[in-house]
Amino acid sequence: MPRLRATRLPSLIALSLLLAGCSATQPNPQAASAAFIDTPIRANIQEGLSIAETYCAACHAIGRTGNSTNSSAPEFRTLATRYPIRDLEEALAEGILVGHPAMPEFVMDAQQIEDFLAYLHSIQTEAK
């Protein structure tokens, strides 16, 4: 069996790594999104809308248009311009204690949170 010269061995190793990288599976962003969607709790946007109508519509504009009836309550469609919607998850689970002055405290279970956040995501407008 022929022996490799010391100068060729690093080149062969580098070539092997390069070829291995070419054949490796590339990340698939759609698969990553699908993995997130396939969590044990499946979000239901319609249920999220129902939650918003029941608990939030008295003060907030909960749709894609309209103004909030309480001037200190932000329109839901603009929340993503203030912070990531997902950041609300913990506050919803533990009970929102701050918000606009007339906002009542309430706590949601895991399914309600997923539904509500899915609804909020569905109505967000582009940041200007």
N, CA, C and O of each residue as an XYZ file, in Angstrom:
512
protein
N       0.847     -1.157      0.000
C       0.000      0.000      0.000
C       0.900      1.230      0.000
O       1.840      1.302      0.792
N       0.631      2.197     -0.873
C       1.496      3.373     -0.952
C       1.308      4.254      0.270
O       0.200      4.406      0.784
N       2.402      4.825      0.720
C       2.347      5.721      1.869
C       2.147      7.155      1.379
O       2.711      7.566      0.365
N       1.346      7.893      2.110
C       1.097      9.286      1.760
C       2.202     10.146      2.329
O       2.655      9.947      3.456
N       2.611     11.072      1.554
C       3.597     12.016      2.048
C       2.942     12.935      3.064
O       1.745     13.209      2.986
N       3.712     13.396      3.992
C       3.197     14.270      5.052
C       2.573     15.539      4.482
O       1.674     16.108      5.102
N       3.025     15.991      3.328
C       2.497     17.220      2.755
C       1.137     16.980      2.089
O       0.352     17.919      1.956
N       0.849     15.767      1.676
C      -0.431     15.478      1.015
C      -1.538     15.168      2.017
O      -2.710     15.385      1.711
N      -1.208     14.677      3.182
C      -2.214     14.280      4.151
C      -3.132     15.434      4.557
O      -4.349     15.248      4.556
N      -2.617     16.609      4.902
C      -3.523     17.722      5.241
C      -4.434     18.095      4.071
O      -5.596     18.442      4.282
N      -3.931     18.029      2.864
C      -4.749     18.353      1.693
C      -5.873     17.348      1.538
O      -7.005     17.724      1.233
N      -5.570     16.069      1.745
C      -6.591     15.024      1.627
C      -7.652     15.157      2.721
O      -8.838     14.939      2.475
N      -7.222     15.512      3.909
C      -8.181     15.712      4.996
C      -9.104     16.880      4.672
O     -10.318     16.781      4.851
N      -8.541     17.977      4.200
C      -9.339     19.152      3.846
C     -10.312     18.815      2.726
O     -11.470     19.231      2.779
N      -9.878     18.080      1.724
C     -10.739     17.679      0.615
C     -11.859     16.780      1.110
O     -13.003     16.932      0.682
N     -11.552     15.847      2.003
C     -12.575     14.952      2.552
C     -13.645     15.738      3.303
O     -14.838     15.470      3.167
N     -13.202     16.712      4.095
C     -14.157     17.534      4.833
C     -15.014     18.372      3.901
O     -16.213     18.534      4.126
N     -14.407     18.896      2.868
C     -15.144     19.689      1.900
C     -16.201     18.848      1.211
O     -17.349     19.276      1.093
N     -15.836     17.667      0.756
C     -16.791     16.781      0.076
C     -17.878     16.311      1.033
O     -19.038     16.191      0.640
N     -17.523     16.050      2.259
C     -18.524     15.643      3.244
C     -19.529     16.763      3.469
O     -20.723     16.512      3.629
N     -19.044     17.991      3.479
C     -19.938     19.135      3.645
C     -20.868     19.312      2.471
O     -22.004     19.754      2.643
N     -20.411     18.977      1.278
C     -21.251     19.110      0.083
C     -22.394     18.110      0.105
O     -23.476     18.394     -0.408
N     -22.169     16.961      0.683
C     -23.208     15.948      0.672
C     -24.092     16.019      1.909
O     -25.095     15.310      1.997
N     -23.730     16.869      2.864
C     -24.530     16.971      4.084
C     -25.864     17.618      3.772
O     -25.977     18.428      2.852
N     -26.852     17.259      4.532
C     -28.174     17.829      4.367
C     -28.149     19.291      4.789
O     -27.681     19.622      5.878
N     -28.644     20.144      3.942
C     -28.688     21.560      4.251
C     -29.902     21.845      5.128
O     -30.916     21.159      5.001
N     -29.829     22.844      6.020
C     -30.968     23.173      6.860
C     -32.161     23.587      6.013
O     -32.008     24.255      4.990
N     -33.317     23.197      6.435
C     -34.541     23.516      5.728
C     -35.394     24.412      6.621
O     -35.968     23.931      7.598
N     -35.489     25.716      6.305
C     -36.241     26.621      7.167
C     -37.706     26.227      7.271
O     -38.326     26.434      8.314
N     -38.274     25.658      6.201
C     -39.673     25.241      6.256
C     -39.847     24.097      7.236
O     -40.850     24.040      7.948
N     -38.888     23.187      7.283
C     -38.961     22.080      8.233
C     -38.880     22.611      9.655
O     -39.570     22.111     10.543
N     -38.047     23.617      9.878
C     -37.947     24.208     11.212
C     -39.270     24.850     11.605
O     -39.710     24.720     12.747
N     -39.905     25.543     10.663
C     -41.203     26.146     10.941
C     -42.234     25.075     11.224
O     -43.050     25.210     12.135
N     -42.195     24.006     10.436
C     -43.141     22.917     10.645
C     -42.943     22.289     12.011
O     -43.915     21.900     12.658
N     -41.705     22.183     12.460
C     -41.437     21.612     13.773
C     -42.044     22.493     14.859
O     -42.567     21.978     15.847
N     -41.983     23.802     14.693
C     -42.568     24.716     15.659
C     -44.082     24.586     15.667
O     -44.705     24.592     16.728
N     -44.672     24.471     14.490
C     -46.120     24.356     14.368
C     -46.605     23.030     14.939
O     -47.717     22.960     15.465
N     -45.801     21.983     14.848
C     -46.203     20.665     15.311
C     -45.977     20.465     16.801
O     -45.719     19.345     17.242
N     -46.071     21.527     17.578
C     -45.955     21.385     19.019
C     -47.203     20.665     19.515
O     -48.211     20.635     18.808
N     -47.162     20.085     20.712
C     -48.317     19.356     21.217
C     -49.592     20.195     21.270
O     -50.690     19.671     21.083
N     -49.449     21.495     21.524
C     -50.621     22.371     21.545
C     -50.727     23.041     20.189
O     -49.829     23.779     19.784
N     -51.799     22.793     19.499
C     -52.011     23.407     18.186
C     -52.845     24.670     18.362
O     -53.916     24.647     18.968
N     -52.338     25.753     17.830
C     -53.018     27.034     17.961
C     -54.226     27.101     17.041
O     -54.214     26.564     15.933
N     -55.256     27.760     17.513
C     -56.479     27.941     16.759
C     -56.751     29.444     16.698
O     -57.157     30.054     17.688
N     -56.524     30.021     15.540
C     -56.666     31.472     15.377
C     -58.079     31.930     15.697
O     -58.262     32.983     16.307
N     -59.085     31.154     15.293
C     -60.478     31.534     15.556
C     -60.765     31.583     17.057
O     -61.488     32.462     17.528
N     -60.197     30.640     17.801
C     -60.356     30.667     19.263
C     -59.640     31.883     19.848
O     -60.120     32.492     20.804
N     -58.495     32.231     19.271
C     -57.782     33.424     19.717
C     -58.601     34.685     19.509
O     -58.619     35.577     20.357
N     -59.281     34.747     18.363
C     -60.176     35.881     18.101
C     -61.295     35.913     19.137
O     -61.650     36.984     19.631
N     -61.842     34.772     19.465
C     -62.917     34.700     20.457
C     -62.449     35.217     21.817
O     -63.184     35.924     22.505
N     -61.230     34.862     22.198
C     -60.657     35.363     23.453
C     -60.530     36.880     23.396
O     -60.889     37.572     24.349
N     -60.022     37.397     22.284
C     -59.859     38.853     22.135
C     -61.210     39.557     22.193
O     -61.333     40.612     22.815
N     -62.216     38.985     21.553
C     -63.553     39.588     21.578
C     -64.124     39.607     22.993
O     -64.731     40.592     23.411
N     -63.927     38.516     23.725
C     -64.493     38.390     25.070
C     -63.796     39.283     26.086
O     -64.456     39.961     26.873
N     -62.457     39.288     26.074
C     -61.705     39.943     27.153
C     -61.068     41.283     26.790
O     -60.685     42.044     27.678
N     -60.953     41.574     25.510
C     -60.119     42.714     25.127
C     -60.828     43.799     24.312
O     -60.412     44.958     24.322
N     -61.885     43.426     23.615
C     -62.506     44.345     22.654
C     -63.119     45.587     23.295
O     -63.320     46.586     22.604
N     -63.418     45.558     24.571
C     -64.005     46.734     25.215
C     -63.041     47.923     25.201
O     -63.473     49.075     25.190
N     -61.737     47.640     25.203
C     -60.742     48.717     25.229
C     -59.854     48.763     23.982
O     -59.503     49.844     23.509
N     -59.488     47.584     23.446
C     -58.536     47.492     22.335
C     -59.237     47.325     20.994
O     -60.294     46.702     20.900
N     -58.627     47.895     19.960
C     -59.025     47.551     18.587
C     -58.401     46.182     18.338
O     -57.177     46.058     18.316
N     -59.229     45.147     18.150
C     -58.710     43.789     18.069
C     -58.579     43.279     16.636
O     -58.097     42.166     16.423
N     -58.998     44.065     15.661
C     -58.937     43.631     14.268
C     -57.849     44.317     13.471
O     -56.959     44.966     14.021
N     -57.942     44.159     12.166
C     -56.957     44.762     11.259
C     -57.216     46.248     11.004
O     -56.383     46.932     10.408
N     -58.360     46.742     11.452
C     -58.700     48.159     11.271
C     -59.339     48.674     12.559
O     -59.623     47.904     13.477
N     -59.556     49.952     12.609
C     -60.259     50.563     13.727
C     -59.324     51.085     14.797
O     -58.139     50.755     14.841
N     -59.893     51.910     15.657
C     -59.145     52.504     16.764
C     -59.608     51.901     18.076
O     -60.758     51.483     18.207
N     -58.717     51.857     19.035
C     -59.084     51.382     20.367
C     -60.032     52.386     21.003
O     -59.863     53.596     20.855
N     -61.042     51.868     21.720
C     -61.979     52.775     22.385
C     -61.332     53.453     23.588
O     -61.745     54.542     23.985
N     -60.320     52.812     24.168
C     -59.547     53.402     25.257
C     -58.250     53.912     24.626
O     -57.467     53.126     24.094
N     -58.029     55.196     24.685
C     -56.863     55.778     24.002
C     -55.520     55.273     24.539
O     -54.507     55.376     23.848
N     -55.498     54.732     25.751
C     -54.243     54.201     26.280
C     -54.069     52.705     26.000
O     -53.067     52.110     26.398
N     -55.043     52.100     25.317
C     -54.968     50.673     24.966
C     -54.515     50.555     23.511
O     -55.222     51.009     22.611
N     -53.351     49.955     23.264
C     -52.853     49.880     21.880
C     -53.717     48.979     20.991
O     -54.315     48.005     21.448
N     -53.759     49.338     19.710
C     -54.429     48.484     18.733
C     -53.631     47.188     18.627
O     -52.406     47.224     18.505
N     -54.301     46.061     18.672
C     -53.603     44.776     18.644
C     -52.778     44.589     17.379
O     -51.734     43.938     17.420
N     -53.219     45.141     16.265
C     -52.511     44.932     14.993
C     -51.133     45.603     14.968
O     -50.321     45.330     14.083
N     -50.874     46.486     15.947
C     -49.590     47.206     15.980
C     -48.660     46.705     17.081
O     -47.577     47.262     17.256
N     -49.042     45.687     17.816
C     -48.228     45.247     18.949
C     -46.819     44.825     18.545
O     -45.868     45.064     19.289
N     -46.672     44.201     17.380
C     -45.343     43.727     16.939
C     -44.390     44.881     16.654
O     -43.181     44.665     16.579
N     -44.893     46.083     16.496
C     -43.996     47.228     16.302
C     -43.395     47.663     17.638
O     -42.423     48.418     17.667
N     -43.968     47.192     18.735
C     -43.505     47.555     20.078
C     -42.557     46.511     20.657
O     -41.570     46.862     21.304
N     -42.851     45.224     20.430
C     -42.061     44.116     20.977
C     -42.492     42.827     20.306
O     -43.557     42.788     19.689
N     -41.698     41.771     20.407
C     -42.095     40.489     19.817
C     -43.364     39.954     20.494
O     -43.443     39.915     21.722
N     -44.331     39.554     19.714
C     -45.599     39.049     20.232
C     -45.356     37.886     21.204
O     -46.037     37.771     22.223
N     -44.396     37.038     20.886
C     -44.137     35.865     21.724
C     -43.733     36.269     23.141
O     -43.864     35.469     24.067
N     -43.246     37.495     23.323
C     -42.861     37.964     24.648
C     -44.065     38.068     25.595
O     -43.887     38.169     26.809
N     -45.271     38.043     25.055
C     -46.465     38.122     25.894
C     -46.800     36.795     26.573
O     -47.599     36.756     27.508
N     -46.188     35.713     26.100
C     -46.545     34.382     26.582
C     -46.459     34.266     28.108
O     -47.410     33.815     28.747
N     -45.353     34.661     28.682
C     -45.170     34.531     30.131
C     -46.159     35.409     30.890
O     -46.738     34.981     31.888
N     -46.348     36.627     30.420
C     -47.273     37.532     31.096
C     -48.698     36.982     31.069
O     -49.432     37.120     32.048
N     -49.088     36.368     29.971
C     -50.427     35.796     29.877
C     -50.579     34.588     30.800
O     -51.656     34.364     31.353
N     -49.526     33.822     30.967
C     -49.576     32.642     31.832
C     -49.599     33.020     33.309
O     -50.240     32.349     34.118
N     -48.905     34.083     33.650
C     -48.793     34.477     35.061
C     -49.813     35.523     35.470
O     -50.036     35.749     36.659
N     -50.423     36.151     34.505
C     -51.387     37.201     34.790
C     -50.794     38.558     34.483
O     -49.793     38.956     35.079
N     -51.402     39.259     33.564
C     -50.910     40.578     33.193
C     -51.276     41.544     34.309
O     -52.450     41.728     34.630
N     -50.263     42.152     34.891
C     -50.484     43.077     36.002
C     -50.349     44.523     35.571
O     -50.784     45.430     36.281
N     -49.752     44.740     34.422
C     -49.596     46.099     33.915
C     -50.182     46.152     32.519
O     -50.314     45.130     31.846
N     -50.505     47.267     32.122
C     -51.098     47.507     30.818
C     -51.653     48.906     30.882
O     -51.070     49.784     31.518
N     -52.773     49.121     30.231
C     -53.397     50.429     30.373
C     -54.134     50.474     31.712
O     -54.428     49.424     32.283
N     -54.438     51.668     32.223
C     -54.965     51.808     33.589
C     -56.224     50.990     33.902
O     -56.348     50.502     35.025
N     -57.140     50.821     32.987
C     -58.388     50.113     33.279
C     -58.299     48.616     32.977
O     -59.306     47.911     33.050
N     -57.117     48.131     32.642
C     -56.982     46.735     32.225
C     -57.126     45.795     33.418
O     -56.412     45.928     34.412
N     -58.055     44.841     33.313
C     -58.217     43.887     34.410
C     -57.105     42.842     34.385
O     -56.506     42.600     33.338
N     -56.828     42.222     35.533
C     -55.863     41.126     35.578
C     -56.576     39.846     35.150
O     -57.699     39.579     35.577
N     -55.920     39.065     34.312
C     -56.458     37.761     33.941
C     -55.315     36.822     33.615
O     -54.220     37.254     33.255
N     -55.582     35.531     33.745
C     -54.591     34.501     33.490
C     -55.173     33.535     32.469
O     -56.347     33.172     32.550
N     -54.350     33.119     31.508
C     -54.784     32.169     30.485
C     -54.073     30.840     30.673
O     -52.954     30.792     31.184
N     -54.736     29.750     30.255
C     -54.052     28.454     30.263
C     -53.231     28.321     28.977
O     -53.318     29.170     28.089
N     -52.443     27.266     28.883
C     -51.509     27.102     27.756
C     -52.215     27.118     26.405
O     -51.714     27.732     25.463
N     -53.350     26.467     26.290
C     -54.072     26.439     25.011
C     -54.582     27.827     24.647
O     -54.462     28.251     23.497
N     -55.142     28.527     25.604
C     -55.631     29.880     25.347
C     -54.500     30.805     24.911
O     -54.674     31.631     24.015
N     -53.350     30.661     25.545
C     -52.200     31.494     25.183
C     -51.798     31.238     23.741
O     -51.601     32.184     22.978
N     -51.673     29.972     23.356
C     -51.290     29.648     21.977
C     -52.310     30.193     20.981
O     -51.936     30.744     19.945
N     -53.590     30.041     21.290
C     -54.646     30.533     20.405
C     -54.592     32.055     20.281
O     -54.676     32.605     19.183
N     -54.452     32.720     21.415
C     -54.430     34.182     21.436
C     -53.213     34.729     20.699
O     -53.335     35.658     19.901
N     -52.041     34.158     20.963
C     -50.829     34.620     20.276
C     -50.907     34.352     18.778
O     -50.452     35.170     17.979
N     -51.479     33.217     18.391
C     -51.645     32.920     16.962
C     -52.543     33.969     16.318
O     -52.272     34.429     15.209
N     -53.608     34.343     17.013
C     -54.487     35.389     16.482
C     -53.735     36.713     16.361
O     -53.814     37.382     15.330
N     -53.011     37.089     17.408
C     -52.257     38.340     17.346
C     -51.276     38.339     16.173
O     -51.177     39.328     15.447
N     -50.554     37.237     15.986
C     -49.622     37.132     14.849
C     -50.367     37.319     13.523
O     -49.841     37.939     12.599
N     -51.566     36.795     13.430
C     -52.312     36.809     12.158
C     -52.761     38.202     11.745
O     -53.044     38.420     10.567
N     -52.835     39.136     12.653
C     -53.355     40.469     12.319
C     -52.297     41.564     12.291
O     -52.625     42.722     12.028
N     -51.051     41.231     12.552
C     -50.015     42.270     12.636
C     -49.814     42.983     11.302
O     -49.816     42.371     10.234
N     -49.641     44.293     11.404
C     -49.351     45.102     10.223
C     -47.844     45.231     10.094
O     -47.113     45.000     11.057
N     -47.388     45.591      8.933
C     -45.957     45.804      8.687
C     -45.477     46.985      9.508
O     -46.180     47.985      9.655
N     -44.282     46.860     10.036
C     -43.674     47.992     10.753
C     -43.383     49.090      9.746
O     -42.918     48.815      8.640
N     -43.652     50.324     10.118
C     -43.446     51.448      9.197
C     -42.118     52.086      9.422
O     -41.771     53.049      8.737
